[in-house]
């Protein structure tokens, strides 16, 4: 349950313009994860995609590319 909130917070941070320059690991820590491995594992399990792919998809939508 708590991890769902953490992943939702990470998704919010990824989408936030003021956090675009943050590293993926930093977003994970800001969302409450203590390690990169647990962040990546839980994020993929709950969303079906990796944090990197999620961030890239957001970036491509904002720039209009596919």
C-alpha positions, 0 to 999 in steps of 0.5 A: 500500500505504501509503495503505491503512494511512493510510486504515485509521488515519483510519477508526480515528480517526474511530470513536474517541470521543476524536477526535470533535471533531477536524476532518477535515483533522486526522484526515488529517494524523494519519493521515500525509497531507500535504494535504487534497486527497490525503487526500480523493482517496485516501480516496474511491478506497479506500473509495468514500465521502468522509471527510465522508460516512464521519464522518457515517455513523458519527455517525448510527449512534452516535446511532441516527438514519438 
